[in-house]
């Protein structure tokens, strides 16, 4: 686990954010031929966290599709910003990583995100599902994109196509405002229920942007509105497989 704390800075920028809705992600790329050694080292690193009485939960997944296929991602959920000012034994954590994980995998990035109001709360049922569909959404209009997601999720929930949906906005470590959706499934059949979610979201964005009285008005009354601007520019869909043996849930 890698923790880089920008809590004081971000608390100054985002003073109204509620507590206990921050998630921290870390991404690893096992070196060629070193995946088994990385997993063995990661198991030992989890043991280090247990021995140091770390109270945080850590969940781990492998990407099994998409541009990050083969990479490993871990996450710890449900934090306040102040939690990151007091991680368990940072020096020891770094030293154990240097011994057990870094020789066998390249640490790629760490980033933090805020859970949005349209999200379900995290729970172990969702986070320990066999699969998660991860949708990474690039946006030009963050509030409008969040409303589109809220609207589409309501429709999917009404049709019982979505069990739980976790929705986050990236605030540190990548494109600010980027939105991530996690949809859980116990099988590929379950994932198939949300297979068209990304396309449906893009369609809803186009319909909303071009509808009369859309969010892009004309330059003045009585003139023809200019071209509508989409709230969403791109969506990347990837699948994660949960690794219970590479997770620690105190």
The 8 nearest C-alpha neighbors of each residue, nearest first, counted from 0:
[[1, 2, 25, 73, 96, 92, 74, 44],
 [0, 2, 25, 3, 109, 93, 92, 24],
 [1, 3, 4, 0, 109, 83, 23, 86],
 [2, 4, 5, 1, 109, 83, 110, 6],
 [5, 3, 6, 83, 2, 84, 7, 80],
 [6, 4, 8, 7, 9, 3, 83, 171],
 [5, 7, 80, 9, 4, 8, 10, 81],
 [8, 6, 10, 9, 5, 11, 80, 4],
 [9, 7, 11, 6, 5, 10, 12, 13],
 [10, 8, 12, 11, 6, 7, 13, 5],
 [11, 9, 13, 7, 14, 12, 8, 6],
 [10, 12, 9, 8, 13, 14, 7, 6],
 [11, 13, 9, 10, 14, 8, 7, 15],
 [12, 14, 10, 11, 15, 9, 16, 8],
 [13, 15, 10, 11, 16, 12, 9, 17],
 [16, 14, 13, 17, 10, 12, 18, 11],
 [17, 15, 14, 13, 18, 10, 20, 113],
 [18, 16, 15, 20, 19, 79, 14, 21],
 [17, 19, 79, 20, 16, 78, 80, 21],
 [20, 18, 78, 79, 77, 21, 17, 80],
 [19, 21, 77, 114, 18, 78, 113, 79],
 [20, 22, 113, 78, 77, 112, 19, 79],
 [23, 21, 76, 112, 111, 75, 77, 113],
 [22, 24, 111, 74, 75, 110, 112, 76],
 [25, 23, 74, 110, 109, 73, 111, 22],
 [26, 24, 109, 73, 72, 108, 1, 74],
 [25, 27, 72, 108, 107, 71, 106, 109],
 [28, 26, 106, 71, 107, 105, 70, 104],
 [27, 29, 70, 105, 104, 30, 71, 106],
 [30, 28, 104, 34, 103, 33, 105, 27],
 [29, 31, 104, 33, 103, 32, 28, 105],
 [32, 30, 33, 29, 34, 104, 103, 28],
 [31, 33, 34, 30, 35, 29, 36, 103],
 [32, 34, 30, 36, 31, 103, 35, 37],
 [35, 33, 37, 29, 36, 32, 38, 30],
 [36, 34, 38, 37, 33, 39, 32, 40],
 [37, 35, 39, 33, 38, 34, 40, 103],
 [38, 36, 103, 40, 34, 35, 39, 100],
 [39, 37, 41, 35, 40, 36, 42, 34],
 [38, 40, 36, 42, 37, 41, 35, 43],
 [41, 39, 99, 37, 43, 100, 42, 38],
 [40, 42, 44, 38, 43, 39, 100, 37],
 [43, 41, 45, 39, 40, 44, 38, 245],
 [44, 42, 46, 40, 41, 45, 47, 39],
 [43, 45, 41, 47, 46, 42, 40, 95],
 [46, 44, 48, 42, 47, 43, 41, 49],
 [45, 47, 43, 49, 44, 48, 50, 42],
 [46, 48, 44, 50, 45, 49, 51, 43],
 [49, 47, 45, 51, 53, 46, 50, 52],
 [48, 50, 46, 52, 51, 47, 53, 45],
 [49, 51, 47, 52, 48, 46, 53, 45],
 [52, 50, 48, 49, 53, 47, 87, 88],
 [53, 51, 49, 50, 54, 48, 87, 47],
 [52, 54, 48, 51, 55, 49, 87, 50],
 [55, 53, 52, 249, 56, 49, 87, 48],
 [56, 54, 53, 57, 75, 249, 248, 76],
 [55, 57, 248, 247, 75, 249, 54, 58],
 [56, 58, 75, 247, 246, 74, 248, 55],
 [59, 57, 246, 74, 73, 247, 75, 56],
 [58, 60, 73, 246, 245, 242, 72, 241],
 [61, 59, 241, 240, 242, 72, 239, 71],
 [60, 62, 71, 240, 239, 70, 63, 69],
 [61, 63, 239, 68, 69, 70, 64, 238],
 [64, 62, 68, 238, 239, 61, 69, 240],
 [65, 63, 68, 238, 237, 62, 66, 67],
 [64, 66, 237, 68, 67, 236, 63, 238],
 [65, 67, 68, 64, 237, 235, 62, 69],
 [68, 66, 65, 70, 62, 69, 64, 63],
 [67, 69, 62, 64, 63, 65, 70, 66],
 [70, 68, 62, 63, 67, 61, 71, 28],
 [69, 71, 28, 62, 67, 68, 27, 61],
 [72, 70, 61, 27, 26, 60, 28, 62],
 [73, 71, 26, 60, 25, 59, 27, 61],
 [74, 72, 59, 58, 25, 24, 60, 57],
 [75, 73, 24, 58, 23, 57, 25, 76],
 [74, 76, 57, 23, 22, 56, 58, 55],
 [77, 75, 22, 78, 21, 74, 23, 56],
 [78, 76, 19, 20, 21, 22, 79, 75],
 [79, 77, 19, 21, 20, 76, 82, 22],
 [78, 80, 19, 18, 81, 82, 21, 20],
 [81, 79, 6, 82, 83, 78, 21, 10],
 [80, 82, 84, 83, 79, 6, 85, 78],
 [83, 81, 84, 80, 85, 79, 78, 86],
 [84, 82, 85, 81, 4, 86, 80, 6],
 [83, 85, 81, 82, 86, 4, 6, 80],
 [84, 86, 83, 82, 87, 81, 88, 89],
 [87, 85, 83, 89, 84, 88, 82, 2],
 [86, 88, 89, 53, 85, 51, 92, 52],
 [87, 89, 91, 90, 92, 86, 51, 85],
 [90, 88, 92, 91, 87, 93, 86, 2],
 [91, 89, 93, 92, 88, 94, 95, 87],
 [90, 92, 94, 88, 93, 89, 95, 87],
 [91, 93, 89, 95, 90, 94, 88, 96],
 [94, 92, 96, 90, 91, 95, 89, 97],
 [93, 95, 91, 97, 96, 92, 90, 98],
 [94, 96, 98, 92, 97, 93, 99, 91],
 [97, 95, 93, 100, 99, 98, 94, 101],
 [98, 96, 94, 101, 95, 99, 93, 100],
 [97, 99, 95, 96, 100, 94, 101, 102],
 [98, 100, 40, 96, 97, 95, 101, 44],
 [101, 99, 96, 40, 37, 103, 102, 41],
 [100, 102, 97, 104, 103, 96, 105, 99],
 [103, 101, 100, 104, 99, 97, 98, 37],
 [102, 104, 37, 101, 33, 100, 30, 29],
 [105, 103, 29, 30, 101, 28, 102, 27],
 [106, 104, 28, 27, 107, 29, 101, 30],
 [105, 107, 27, 108, 26, 104, 28, 101],
 [108, 106, 27, 26, 105, 28, 109, 25],
 [107, 109, 26, 25, 106, 110, 172, 27],
 [110, 108, 25, 24, 172, 26, 1, 111],
 [109, 111, 172, 24, 171, 23, 25, 108],
 [110, 112, 23, 171, 22, 170, 169, 24],
 [111, 113, 169, 168, 170, 22, 167, 21],
 [114, 112, 21, 167, 168, 20, 115, 22],
 [113, 115, 167, 20, 166, 21, 168, 118],
 [114, 116, 167, 117, 118, 166, 113, 168],
 [115, 117, 118, 114, 119, 166, 149, 167],
 [118, 116, 149, 115, 119, 166, 145, 148],
 [119, 117, 166, 165, 116, 115, 164, 120],
 [118, 120, 165, 164, 163, 121, 117, 166],
 [121, 119, 118, 122, 165, 114, 164, 163],
 [122, 120, 119, 125, 123, 165, 126, 77],
 [123, 121, 124, 125, 126, 120, 127, 119],
 [122, 124, 126, 125, 127, 121, 128, 248],
 [125, 123, 122, 127, 126, 128, 121, 183],
 [126, 124, 128, 123, 127, 122, 183, 163],
 [125, 127, 123, 128, 124, 122, 121, 58],
 [128, 126, 124, 123, 125, 129, 241, 243],
 [129, 127, 125, 130, 185, 126, 184, 183],
 [128, 130, 185, 241, 240, 127, 184, 186],
 [131, 129, 240, 184, 128, 239, 183, 241],
 [130, 132, 183, 239, 182, 238, 181, 184],
 [131, 133, 238, 182, 181, 237, 239, 183],
 [134, 132, 181, 237, 180, 236, 238, 131],
 [133, 135, 236, 180, 179, 235, 136, 234],
 [136, 134, 179, 235, 234, 178, 133, 236],
 [137, 135, 234, 178, 177, 233, 179, 134],
 [138, 136, 177, 233, 232, 231, 234, 178],
 [139, 137, 231, 230, 232, 140, 141, 177],
 [138, 140, 230, 231, 141, 232, 137, 229],
 [141, 139, 230, 143, 138, 142, 144, 231],
 [140, 142, 144, 143, 138, 176, 145, 139],
 [143, 141, 145, 144, 140, 146, 230, 147],
 [142, 144, 146, 145, 140, 141, 230, 147],
 [145, 143, 147, 141, 146, 230, 142, 140],
 [144, 146, 148, 142, 147, 143, 149, 141],
 [147, 145, 149, 143, 148, 144, 150, 142],
 [148, 146, 144, 150, 145, 149, 151, 143],
 [147, 149, 145, 151, 146, 150, 152, 144],
 [150, 148, 146, 152, 147, 117, 151, 145],
 [151, 149, 147, 153, 148, 152, 146, 154],
 [152, 150, 148, 154, 153, 149, 147, 155],
 [151, 153, 155, 149, 154, 150, 156, 148],
 [154, 152, 156, 150, 151, 155, 157, 149],
 [155, 153, 157, 151, 152, 156, 158, 150],
 [154, 156, 152, 160, 158, 157, 153, 161],
 [157, 155, 159, 153, 161, 158, 154, 160],
 [156, 158, 154, 155, 159, 153, 160, 152],
 [157, 159, 155, 156, 160, 154, 161, 153],
 [160, 158, 156, 157, 161, 155, 162, 154],
 [159, 161, 155, 158, 192, 156, 193, 162],
 [162, 160, 156, 159, 155, 163, 164, 193],
 [161, 163, 160, 164, 159, 183, 156, 182],
 [162, 164, 161, 119, 182, 183, 125, 165],
 [165, 163, 182, 119, 181, 118, 166, 180],
 [164, 166, 118, 181, 119, 180, 182, 163],
 [167, 165, 180, 118, 115, 179, 114, 164],
 [168, 166, 114, 179, 113, 115, 178, 112],
 [167, 169, 178, 112, 113, 176, 177, 170],
 [170, 168, 112, 177, 176, 175, 171, 111],
 [171, 169, 175, 112, 111, 168, 176, 113],
 [170, 172, 111, 110, 173, 169, 175, 112],
 [173, 171, 110, 109, 111, 170, 174, 108],
 [172, 174, 171, 175, 110, 169, 170, 177],
 [175, 173, 177, 176, 169, 172, 170, 171],
 [176, 174, 170, 177, 169, 173, 171, 168],
 [175, 177, 169, 168, 141, 178, 174, 170],
 [178, 176, 137, 169, 175, 174, 168, 136],
 [179, 177, 168, 136, 167, 135, 169, 176],
 [180, 178, 135, 167, 134, 166, 136, 168],
 [179, 181, 166, 134, 165, 133, 182, 167],
 [180, 182, 133, 165, 132, 164, 131, 183],
 [183, 181, 164, 132, 131, 163, 180, 133],
 [184, 182, 131, 130, 125, 128, 132, 181],
 [183, 185, 189, 130, 190, 186, 128, 131],
 [184, 186, 129, 128, 130, 189, 183, 187],
 [187, 185, 189, 188, 184, 190, 129, 130],
 [186, 188, 190, 189, 191, 184, 185, 130],
 [187, 189, 191, 186, 190, 192, 184, 185],
 [188, 190, 184, 186, 187, 191, 192, 185],
 [191, 189, 187, 192, 184, 188, 193, 194],
 [190, 192, 194, 188, 189, 193, 187, 195],
 [191, 193, 190, 160, 189, 194, 188, 161],
 [194, 192, 196, 191, 195, 190, 160, 161],
 [193, 195, 191, 196, 192, 190, 197, 198],
 [196, 194, 198, 193, 197, 199, 192, 191],
 [197, 195, 199, 193, 198, 194, 200, 151],
 [198, 196, 200, 199, 195, 201, 234, 134],
 [197, 199, 201, 195, 200, 196, 202, 194],
 [198, 200, 202, 196, 197, 201, 195, 203],
 [199, 201, 203, 197, 198, 202, 196, 204],
 [202, 200, 204, 198, 203, 199, 205, 197],
 [203, 201, 199, 205, 204, 200, 198, 206],
 [204, 202, 200, 206, 201, 205, 207, 199],
 [203, 205, 201, 207, 202, 206, 208, 200],
 [206, 204, 208, 202, 203, 207, 209, 201],
 [207, 205, 203, 209, 204, 208, 210, 202],
 [208, 206, 204, 210, 205, 209, 203, 213],
 [207, 209, 205, 213, 227, 206, 210, 229],
 [210, 208, 206, 207, 227, 213, 205, 211],
 [209, 211, 213, 207, 208, 206, 212, 205],
 [212, 210, 213, 209, 208, 207, 214, 216],
 [211, 213, 210, 214, 216, 215, 209, 208],
 [214, 212, 210, 211, 208, 215, 209, 207],
 [213, 215, 216, 208, 212, 227, 207, 228],
 [216, 214, 213, 227, 228, 217, 208, 224],
 [217, 215, 224, 214, 218, 213, 212, 225],
 [224, 216, 218, 219, 225, 223, 222, 215],
 [219, 217, 216, 224, 222, 220, 225, 223],
 [220, 218, 217, 222, 221, 216, 224, 223],
 [219, 221, 222, 217, 218, 223, 216, 224],
 [220, 222, 219, 223, 217, 218, 224, 216],
 [223, 221, 220, 219, 217, 224, 218, 225],
 [222, 224, 217, 225, 221, 218, 219, 220],
 [217, 225, 223, 216, 222, 226, 218, 215],
 [224, 226, 217, 227, 223, 216, 215, 218],
 [227, 225, 228, 224, 215, 209, 217, 208],
 [226, 228, 208, 215, 209, 225, 229, 213],
 [229, 227, 208, 226, 230, 215, 214, 139],
 [228, 230, 231, 208, 204, 227, 205, 232],
 [229, 231, 140, 139, 144, 138, 143, 228],
 [232, 230, 138, 229, 137, 233, 139, 144],
 [231, 233, 137, 138, 230, 229, 139, 234],
 [234, 232, 137, 136, 231, 235, 138, 135],
 [235, 233, 136, 135, 137, 134, 236, 197],
 [234, 236, 135, 134, 237, 136, 233, 65],
 [237, 235, 134, 133, 234, 135, 65, 132],
 [238, 236, 65, 133, 64, 132, 134, 235],
 [237, 239, 132, 64, 63, 131, 62, 133],
 [238, 240, 62, 131, 61, 130, 60, 63],
 [241, 239, 130, 60, 61, 129, 62, 242],
 [240, 242, 60, 129, 130, 243, 59, 239],
 [243, 241, 245, 60, 244, 59, 246, 240],
 [242, 244, 246, 245, 241, 59, 127, 58],
 [243, 245, 242, 246, 42, 247, 59, 241],
 [246, 244, 242, 243, 59, 42, 41, 247],
 [247, 245, 58, 243, 59, 57, 244, 242],
 [246, 248, 57, 56, 249, 58, 45, 245],
 [247, 249, 56, 57, 246, 58, 55, 54],
 [248, 56, 247, 54, 55, 53, 49, 57]]
